[in-house]
C-alpha cells in the first residue's frame, strides 16, 4: 500500500509538472540541437506547445525557420508559420514510426543553387551523398498556403509556385503543386497532383501525376509511391516530347545530345539513388528508338548507362548530334531552329556546322552507351547498318567502336572528344575496308557505275575547336584512299559526270568499253585544316594519271588538277589538265585554260611513283604494297629508274 501510494504521488507530481511546464524554455536547446545536426541556424521564434498526455501525443512549433548556408547569404531556406506533429505511441513499441497528423501552416521554401552546384536544399556534410527524402508514414497530412520558389543558376530555372494538401469536397484531401517560371529563357509550367492525404494507409501505394512544360517540351507522368512519403522510391509511366532532347538538361541534369524532334515513352523507376527507364520506345526525328537507360546519382556526377536500338535509322537525323540540322524536305522532321540552320548552311554552301559545344555539360556527367541500327535510310549511300559503343568519363568522350556496315566491307574506327581542356580536341581514326566502288558511286548511263573495283582507305585527323567546323578548320593528320584493282569506262566523262568541257573531250570517246585499273592512290597530309594531296596516282591500261591539289576544310573548298600520260603513242593525249574546283558541296569540273601540259613522258611519270607508294600503302594495310596490282605499278616504276625507297 505504501509503495503504491508513493508511485501514485510521483506520477501525480510528474503529471502536474508536465502540465504546468513552460515548454518555451526548451526552444533554445531544441534550436541549438537542430542547428548542430543540420549545420544551419534553426530558430523557434514563437511558442512551443506540447500535449504529452495521450496515446497520440502532439506538439506545435510557431515561427520555425532554417537559415541559408553561409555561401548563400542571410536568407531563409525554410520558414513555417506553424508546424503541428502528432505521433502514435503504440507502433513505436513495434519499431515503427507513424505520424497520425502532420500539419504545416503557410510554409515558405526558397531553394537556390549557384553555378558551381552548391544548393541550399543540400544538408549533407562534405564528402557525403545527399539522400532522397524519406518521411515516416503519415495518416493525415495537411499543407495550408504553402509557397515554393526555386532559382537554379546551374540549370537556368526560375520557378514560383503554391503547395497545398488539404481537405476538399467529400472529406478527401489532395496534394497539389502548381507554378510557373522560366527554364533557359522559355516559359516553364509545373503541375503535380496527388491522391487523398486523409486516412492514408502506409502500406498502400500513393498515386500521383505530373505535367511539366518548358517551351515546346512537355513531360507527362502517372504513377505511384510504393510507400507514401518515401520519395526515394517510385514507379511511373512517362512520356516526353519536344524539339530537341538536349533541352531536357534543365529538367534532368543529363547532358543528352542534340536531336531532331522526338516523342518517347517508357517506365521510369527509382530505387534510392538509381533511376531506370525501361521499355523505352518512340520516334526521334524520322528514326525509331527503343531500349533502356539507367542513371546512378550516387557519385559526384550522374552516371548514365544505355542500351539503345533502331530498327530503321534515317541517316540525316545524325546531323543534329554534331550541331547540324536534319534534312528539311517533304516528309522530313525538324524543329524550327533546325530548319533555319539548314537554310543557312544551304545558302552558305557549307557542310560543317559551327554550333558551339557546351563543354560544361559534357563534364557534368559520365556515361556508357551501346547503340545499333538494323537498317539505315541513306538515299546516296549504300549503308546497311550501324553500331556504336562509347564511354564518357570526366569530360573525355570516347567512341571506341564506330561501325557502318556496307553491302561489302565497312567504314569503321574510333572517334574521341576531349572536353577537359579549355578548347576541346577531337581525334578521328576511321578505316574503309573491302568496299566496292560500284556500290558507292552513282550509276551512269545504262545503270552502270563508271568505276568499279575494290576500295580501301583510312583517315586520321586531330583538331582543336569547340564546334565541328572549328575542329576541322584546325585539323592535322592524313588520309589515304586506294583502289588496288578495278575497271573504268573509257568514256571518262561518265566518271566525271557533269560539266565536261570541250578540252576534256579530246581524251574521251563514245565507247562504252572498260579498261582495267591496276592501282589508284590518293594521299593527303593535313595541317592547319588543309588536306594537301602529296600523291595522286591513277594507273589504267591506256593512261597513267597523276594529280595535285588540296581540300580546305576551314573554307570548305577543294582545288584539284589532274593530268595523264598515255602508255601508247596511238592514243589521244590529254592536252590540258582537268580541274575540280569550288565549294565542297558544289565543285565545278573543267579544263585548265593555261594551255598544253609538259610532255614529260611515261618514264618520267613512273619515276616519281615507286618510293611514295611503297611508303604510303602500309598506312592502311602493310600488305597493300605487295598487292599484285599496286605491287606491279611499283615494280614498273622502279624499272623506269625510280629509287627503291
C-alpha positions in Angstrom: 0.0 0.0 0.0 2.8 2.4 1.0 4.8 1.8 -2.2 1.7 2.2 -4.4 0.9 5.5 -2.8 4.4 6.8 -3.3 4.3 5.7 -7.0 0.9 7.4 -7.4 2.2 10.6 -5.8 5.3 10.6 -8.1 3.1 10.2 -11.2 0.8 13.0 -10.0 3.7 15.3 -9.4 5.2 14.4 -12.8 1.8 14.9 -14.5 1.4 18.3 -12.8 5.0 19.3 -13.8 4.4 18.3 -17.5 1.0 20.0 -17.5 2.3 23.3 -16.0 5.8 23.2 -17.5 6.7 26.2 -19.7 7.7 24.4 -22.9 9.1 27.6 -24.3 12.1 27.1 -22.1 13.1 24.3 -24.5 13.1 26.4 -27.6 16.8 27.3 -27.2 18.1 23.8 -26.6 16.0 22.3 -29.3 17.1 25.0 -31.8 20.7 24.5 -30.8 20.5 20.7 -31.2 18.8 21.1 -34.6 21.3 23.7 -35.7 24.2 21.3 -34.9 22.5 18.5 -36.7 21.8 20.4 -39.9 24.8 22.7 -39.9 22.4 25.7 -40.3 20.9 28.1 -37.9 17.5 26.8 -36.8 15.2 29.2 -34.9 12.0 28.7 -33.0 10.7 32.2 -32.7 7.1 31.6 -31.5 5.5 29.5 -28.8 6.3 25.8 -28.3 3.3 23.8 -27.3 3.1 20.2 -26.2 0.3 17.8 -25.3 2.1 14.7 -24.0 -0.8 13.0 -22.1 -2.2 10.9 -24.8 -1.6 7.7 -26.8 -1.2 10.2 -29.6 0.9 13.0 -28.1 1.3 16.1 -30.2 3.5 19.2 -30.3 3.3 22.5 -32.2 6.0 25.0 -33.1 5.3 28.5 -34.1 7.7 30.6 -36.1 10.1 27.8 -37.2 12.9 28.8 -39.7 16.0 27.3 -41.2 18.7 29.7 -42.4 20.5 29.5 -45.7 24.1 28.2 -45.7 26.8 30.8 -45.3 27.7 30.9 -49.0 24.1 31.9 -49.9 23.9 35.0 -47.6 21.5 35.8 -44.8 18.2 34.5 -46.2 16.0 31.7 -45.1 15.7 28.3 -46.8 12.5 27.4 -45.0 10.0 29.3 -42.9 6.9 27.8 -41.3 4.3 29.9 -39.5 3.1 26.8 -37.6 4.1 23.2 -37.5 2.0 20.6 -35.7 3.1 17.0 -35.3 1.0 14.2 -33.7 2.5 10.7 -33.2 1.0 7.3 -32.4 2.7 5.7 -29.4 1.8 2.1 -29.7 3.5 1.5 -33.1 6.8 2.7 -31.5 6.9 -0.5 -29.4 6.9 -2.4 -32.7 9.8 -0.3 -34.0 7.6 1.7 -36.4 7.1 5.5 -36.6 3.6 6.6 -37.6 2.5 10.2 -37.5 -1.2 10.5 -37.1 -1.1 14.1 -38.2 1.4 16.5 -39.8 0.2 20.0 -40.4 2.1 22.9 -42.0 0.6 26.3 -42.0 1.9 28.8 -44.6 5.3 27.1 -45.1 7.6 29.1 -47.5 10.6 27.3 -49.1 13.2 29.3 -51.0 15.5 26.9 -52.8 18.6 28.1 -54.6 21.6 26.6 -56.4 24.5 28.5 -57.8 26.5 28.0 -61.0 29.1 25.9 -59.0 26.4 23.4 -58.0 26.0 24.4 -54.3 22.4 24.0 -53.3 20.6 25.4 -50.2 18.5 22.3 -50.0 21.6 20.1 -49.6 22.1 19.3 -45.9 24.8 16.6 -46.4 28.2 17.1 -44.9 31.3 17.4 -47.2 32.1 14.0 -48.7 28.6 12.7 -48.0 26.0 11.9 -50.7 22.6 13.7 -50.4 19.9 11.1 -49.7 16.3 11.4 -51.0 13.6 12.5 -48.6 12.1 9.5 -46.7 9.4 10.7 -44.3 7.7 8.4 -41.8 4.2 7.1 -42.5 1.6 9.9 -42.2 -2.1 9.3 -41.8 -3.2 12.9 -42.2 -1.0 15.4 -44.0 -2.1 19.0 -44.3 -0.3 21.8 -46.1 -2.1 25.1 -46.0 -1.0 28.1 -48.1 2.5 26.8 -49.0 4.8 28.6 -51.2 7.8 27.3 -53.2 10.4 29.3 -55.1 13.4 27.8 -57.0 16.3 29.7 -58.5 18.8 27.3 -60.2 21.7 29.0 -61.9 23.2 25.7 -63.0 20.1 24.7 -65.0 18.7 28.1 -65.8 15.5 27.6 -63.8 13.4 30.2 -62.1 10.1 28.9 -60.6 7.4 30.2 -58.2 4.6 28.0 -57.1 2.0 27.1 -54.5 1.7 23.9 -52.5 -1.4 22.7 -50.8 -2.6 19.4 -49.3 -5.9 19.9 -47.6 -9.4 18.6 -47.2 -11.7 19.2 -50.1 -15.2 18.1 -51.0 -16.4 14.7 -49.7 -13.9 14.7 -46.8 -11.0 13.7 -49.1 -7.8 15.7 -49.5 -5.4 16.0 -52.3 -1.8 17.2 -52.8 -1.3 20.0 -55.4 1.9 21.7 -56.5 1.3 24.3 -59.2 3.6 27.1 -60.5 5.2 28.9 -63.4 8.5 30.4 -64.3 11.3 30.2 -66.8 13.7 27.4 -67.9 16.5 28.6 -70.1 14.6 31.7 -71.2 11.5 29.6 -72.1 8.2 29.6 -70.3 8.0 26.9 -67.7 5.0 25.3 -66.0 4.7 22.6 -63.4 1.5 20.8 -62.2 1.8 17.9 -59.7 -1.4 16.3 -58.2 -1.5 13.5 -55.7 -4.2 11.4 -54.2 -6.1 11.9 -50.9 -4.0 12.7 -47.9 -6.6 11.9 -45.2 -6.6 8.4 -43.7 -3.5 7.4 -45.7 -2.7 3.7 -45.5 1.1 3.5 -45.1 1.1 0.0 -46.7 -0.7 1.1 -49.9 0.8 2.9 -52.9 0.2 6.6 -53.1 -0.9 7.7 -56.7 0.2 11.0 -58.3 0.6 12.5 -61.8 2.6 15.4 -63.2 2.6 17.7 -66.2 5.8 19.7 -67.0 6.1 22.1 -69.8 9.2 24.1 -70.9 8.7 25.9 -74.2 7.8 23.3 -76.7 9.0 20.5 -74.4 6.4 18.5 -72.5 6.8 15.7 -70.0 3.8 13.9 -68.5 3.9 11.2 -65.9 1.4 9.0 -64.0 2.5 6.6 -61.3 2.7 5.9 -57.5 5.0 5.8 -54.5 5.0 2.2 -53.2 5.2 3.6 -49.7 3.6 7.0 -49.2 6.1 9.8 -48.4 9.1 7.7 -49.3 10.2 9.9 -52.2 13.3 7.7 -52.7 11.1 5.0 -54.4 8.5 5.4 -57.2 7.3 4.0 -60.5 5.6 5.9 -63.2 4.7 5.8 -66.9 6.5 8.6 -68.6 6.0 10.4 -71.9 8.3 13.1 -73.2 8.1 15.1 -76.4 9.8 18.2 -77.7 12.0 19.7 -80.4 15.4 18.5 -79.0 16.5 16.0 -76.3 19.3 18.4 -75.3 16.7 20.7 -73.9 15.9 18.2 -71.2 19.1 19.1 -69.4 17.4 21.7 -67.3 14.9 19.1 -66.1 17.1 16.1 -65.7 20.7 17.3 -65.3 21.7 14.9 -68.0 23.8 16.1 -71.0 21.7 14.5 -73.7 22.7 15.0 -77.3 21.1 17.4 -79.7 18.4 15.6 -81.7 15.5 16.2 -84.1 12.0 16.5 -82.6 11.1 13.4 -80.6 8.3 11.6 -78.8 9.4 8.9 -76.4 7.8 6.9 -73.6 8.8 4.4 -71.0 8.5 3.1 -67.4 10.6 5.2 -65.0 11.6 3.6 -61.7 13.5 5.0 -58.8 15.3 3.0 -56.1 17.2 5.4 -53.9 19.9 6.9 -56.0 19.3 4.7 -59.0 16.8 5.6 -61.8 15.8 3.2 -64.5 13.9 3.9 -67.7 12.6 0.6 -69.0 10.6 -0.3 -72.2 11.8 2.9 -73.8 10.2 3.4 -77.2 9.2 6.0 -79.7 10.4 8.3 -82.5 13.4 10.5 -82.8 13.2 12.5 -86.0 12.4 10.0 -88.7 14.0 7.2 -86.9 12.6 4.8 -84.3 14.3 4.3 -81.0 14.0 1.6 -78.3 16.0 0.3 -75.4 16.7 1.1 -71.7 18.5 3.6 -69.6 20.0 3.6 -66.1 21.2 6.6 -64.1 23.2 6.4 -60.9 23.5 9.6 -59.0 25.5 8.4 -56.0 28.8 9.9 -57.2 30.0 13.4 -57.9 28.5 13.2 -61.4 25.5 11.3 -62.7 26.5 8.0 -64.5 24.2 7.1 -67.4 24.3 3.7 -69.0 22.2 2.9 -72.0 21.5 0.1 -74.5 19.6 1.5 -77.5 18.5 0.2 -80.8 16.8 1.5 -84.0 15.1 -0.9 -86.5 15.5 1.9 -89.1 17.8 4.9 -88.8 17.3 7.9 -91.1 20.9 8.9 -91.6 20.2 12.7 -91.7 18.9 12.5 -88.2 22.5 12.1 -87.0 23.5 15.6 -88.3 22.0 17.1 -85.1 24.4 15.1 -82.9 27.2 17.3 -84.3 25.3 20.6 -84.1 23.9 20.4 -87.6 20.4 20.0 -89.0 18.5 17.1 -90.4 17.0 17.2 -93.9 14.1 19.6 -94.2 12.4 18.5 -97.4 9.0 16.9 -97.8 8.3 14.2 -95.2 11.3 15.2 -93.1 11.2 16.0 -89.4 13.0 19.1 -88.0 12.4 21.8 -85.4 12.0 25.4 -86.4 15.6 26.3 -85.3 16.9 23.3 -87.2 15.1 24.3 -90.3 16.6 27.8 -90.0 20.1 26.3 -89.6 19.5 24.1 -92.7 18.6 27.1 -94.8 21.6 29.0 -93.6 24.0 26.1 -94.3 22.5 25.7 -97.8 22.8 29.4 -98.6 26.4 29.4 -97.5 27.1 26.0 -99.2 28.6 24.7 -96.0 28.8 21.2 -94.8 30.3 21.5 -91.3 28.1 23.3 -88.6 29.6 25.9 -86.3 27.3 25.3 -83.3 29.4 25.8 -80.1 29.8 22.7 -78.0 28.7 23.2 -74.3 31.8 21.6 -72.7 30.4 22.3 -69.2 27.5 19.9 -69.8 29.8 17.2 -71.1 32.0 17.5 -68.0 28.9 17.3 -65.8 28.2 13.5 -66.2 29.7 10.1 -67.1 28.2 7.6 -69.4 28.5 4.2 -71.1 26.3 3.6 -74.2 25.8 1.0 -76.9 23.7 1.6 -80.0 22.9 -0.4 -83.1 20.8 0.3 -86.1 19.4 -2.7 -88.0 18.9 -0.7 -91.2 19.8 2.7 -92.5 17.9 5.0 -94.8 20.5 7.0 -96.8 19.5 7.7 -100.4 23.0 8.4 -101.7 25.0 5.9 -99.6 24.7 2.1 -99.5 24.8 1.8 -95.7 23.3 -1.4 -94.3 23.6 -0.9 -90.5 25.5 0.8 -87.7 26.9 0.0 -84.3 28.4 2.4 -81.7 30.0 1.8 -78.3 31.1 4.8 -76.3 32.1 5.9 -72.9 32.2 9.4 -71.2 34.4 9.9 -68.2 35.5 13.1 -66.6 34.9 15.1 -69.8 36.5 12.6 -72.2 34.1 11.1 -74.7 35.5 8.0 -76.4 33.6 6.2 -79.1 35.9 3.2 -79.2 33.7 1.3 -81.7 32.0 3.1 -84.6 30.9 0.8 -87.4 28.9 1.5 -90.5 28.4 -1.7 -92.5 28.2 -1.7 -96.3 26.9 -4.3 -98.8 30.6 -5.4 -98.9 33.0 -4.1 -96.3 32.6 -1.5 -93.6 33.6 2.0 -92.6 34.8 1.6 -89.0 37.1 3.1 -86.4 37.3 5.3 -83.4 36.3 8.9 -82.6 37.0 10.8 -79.4 36.3 14.2 -78.0 38.4 15.5 -75.1 36.4 18.3 -73.4 38.7 18.6 -70.5 40.9 21.4 -71.9 39.5 24.9 -72.5 39.4 24.2 -76.2 38.0 20.7 -76.9 40.1 18.3 -79.0 38.6 15.8 -81.5 40.5 12.7 -82.7 39.2 10.6 -85.6 40.7 7.4 -87.0 38.4 5.6 -89.4 39.1 2.9 -92.0 37.3 1.8 -95.1 37.7 -1.9 -95.7 36.7 -4.3 -98.5 34.3 -1.7 -100.0 33.3 -1.8 -103.7 33.4 1.4 -105.8 30.4 0.5 -107.9 28.3 0.4 -104.8 29.4 3.8 -103.6 29.4 5.7 -106.9 26.1 6.8 -108.6 25.3 4.7 -111.7 25.9 6.3 -115.1 24.3 5.7 -118.4 22.8 2.2 -118.7 22.7 1.9 -114.9 26.4 1.0 -114.7 28.8 2.9 -112.4 31.7 4.5 -114.3 34.2 2.9 -112.0 34.3 -0.5 -110.3 36.7 -2.4 -108.1 37.9 -2.7 -104.5 38.3 0.4 -102.4 40.2 0.7 -99.1 41.1 3.8 -97.1 41.9 5.5 -93.9 41.5 9.0 -92.5 43.3 10.0 -89.3 42.7 13.6 -88.1 43.1 15.6 -84.9 41.7 19.1 -84.5 41.1 21.6 -81.7 37.8 23.5 -81.7 34.5 24.0 -79.8 32.5 23.1 -82.9 32.7 20.7 -85.8 33.7 23.4 -88.2 36.4 24.8 -85.9 37.8 21.4 -85.2 38.1 20.6 -89.0 39.5 24.1 -89.6 42.4 23.3 -87.3 42.8 19.6 -88.3 46.1 17.9 -88.7 46.7 14.3 -89.9 46.5 12.3 -93.1 44.1 10.5 -95.3 44.6 7.8 -97.9 42.4 6.1 -100.5 43.5 3.1 -102.6 41.9 1.2 -105.4 44.1 -1.9 -105.6 42.3 -3.2 -108.7 39.2 -2.3 -110.7 37.8 -1.1 -114.0 37.0 2.3 -115.5 34.8 3.3 -118.5 37.0 4.7 -121.2 34.4 7.4 -121.6 36.0 9.5 -118.8 33.1 11.9 -119.0 30.9 9.2 -117.3 33.4 9.2 -114.4 33.3 12.9 -114.0 29.6 13.0 -114.7 28.9 16.8 -115.1 30.0 20.0 -116.9 32.6 18.3 -119.2 34.2 20.9 -121.4 35.4 20.6 -124.9 39.1 20.3 -123.9 38.2 17.2 -121.8 36.5 15.7 -124.8 39.9 15.3 -126.5 40.6 12.4 -124.3 37.2 10.8 -124.5 35.4 8.5 -126.8 31.7 7.5 -127.1 32.8 3.9 -126.5 31.2 2.1 -123.5 34.1 -0.3 -123.2 36.0 -0.6 -119.9 39.7 -0.6 -119.1 41.4 -2.2 -116.2 42.6 -0.1 -113.3 45.8 -1.6 -111.9 46.1 0.7 -108.9 44.8 4.1 -107.9 46.1 6.0 -104.8 45.2 9.4 -103.3 47.2 10.5 -100.3 46.7 13.7 -98.3 48.7 15.4 -95.5 46.7 17.7 -93.2 47.9 20.8 -91.5 46.0 23.9 -90.3 42.8 22.5 -91.6 44.1 22.0 -95.2 44.5 18.5 -96.7 47.2 18.7 -99.4 47.4 15.9 -101.9 51.1 15.0 -102.0 50.5 11.9 -104.1 47.6 11.1 -106.5 48.2 8.2 -109.0 45.6 6.6 -111.3 47.1 3.7 -113.3 44.9 2.4 -116.1 45.7 0.3 -119.1 45.8 3.3 -121.5 46.8 6.1 -119.2 48.9 6.8 -116.1 47.2 9.7 -114.4 48.6 12.0 -111.7 47.2 14.8 -109.7 47.8 17.5 -107.1 45.6 19.8 -105.1 44.1 20.4 -101.7 40.9 20.3 -99.6 40.5 23.3 -97.4 38.3 22.1 -94.5 38.0 25.5 -92.9 36.8 27.3 -96.1 35.1 24.1 -97.2 36.6 24.4 -100.7 38.5 22.0 -103.0 41.1 22.6 -105.7 42.4 19.7 -107.8 44.4 19.5 -111.0 44.6 16.1 -112.9 46.7 15.2 -115.9 47.6 11.9 -117.7 50.4 10.3 -119.6 49.4 7.9 -122.4 51.1 4.5 -122.5 50.8 4.1 -126.3 51.5 6.8 -128.8 48.4 6.0 -130.8 46.1 7.1 -128.0 44.7 10.6 -127.9 46.6 12.7 -125.5 45.1 14.8 -122.8 46.4 18.2 -123.9 45.2 20.2 -120.9 44.8 19.3 -117.2 41.3 18.6 -115.8 40.4 20.8 -112.8 37.9 20.2 -110.0 37.4 23.4 -108.0 34.9 25.2 -105.8 32.8 24.6 -102.7 33.0 21.0 -101.3 29.2 20.7 -101.7 29.1 22.0 -105.3 32.5 21.8 -107.1 32.9 22.5 -110.8 34.8 20.3 -113.3 36.6 22.0 -116.1 39.8 22.2 -118.2 42.7 24.4 -117.2 42.9 27.3 -119.7 46.7 27.8 -119.4 47.3 25.5 -122.4 49.1 22.2 -123.1 50.9 20.4 -120.4 54.6 19.5 -120.4 55.4 16.3 -122.4 57.4 14.5 -119.7 56.7 11.0 -121.0 55.7 7.8 -119.3 59.1 7.1 -117.9 59.3 10.4 -116.2 55.8 9.9 -114.7 56.7 6.4 -113.4 60.0 7.6 -111.9 58.1 9.6 -109.2 55.7 6.8 -108.3 57.6 3.9 -106.6 59.1 5.3 -103.4 56.0 7.3 -102.3 53.6 4.4 -103.0 55.8 1.9 -101.1 55.8 4.2 -98.1 52.1 5.2 -98.1 50.3 1.9 -98.6 51.2 0.4 -95.2 49.2 3.4 -93.6 46.1 1.3 -94.5 47.4 -2.2 -94.7 51.1 -3.4 -94.6 50.2 -6.0 -97.3 49.0 -3.4 -99.9 52.5 -2.7 -101.2 52.8 -6.3 -102.1 49.3 -6.5 -103.7 49.5 -7.9 -107.2 48.2 -4.7 -108.9 49.8 -1.9 -106.8 52.9 -4.0 -106.4 53.2 -4.3 -110.2 52.9 -0.5 -110.5 55.7 -0.1 -108.0 57.8 -2.6 -109.9 57.3 -0.9 -113.2 58.2 2.4 -111.7 61.5 1.0 -110.3 62.3 -0.4 -113.8 61.8 3.1 -115.1 64.5 4.3 -112.8 62.7 5.3 -109.6 64.5 4.9 -106.3 63.9 1.8 -104.2 62.8 3.8 -101.2 
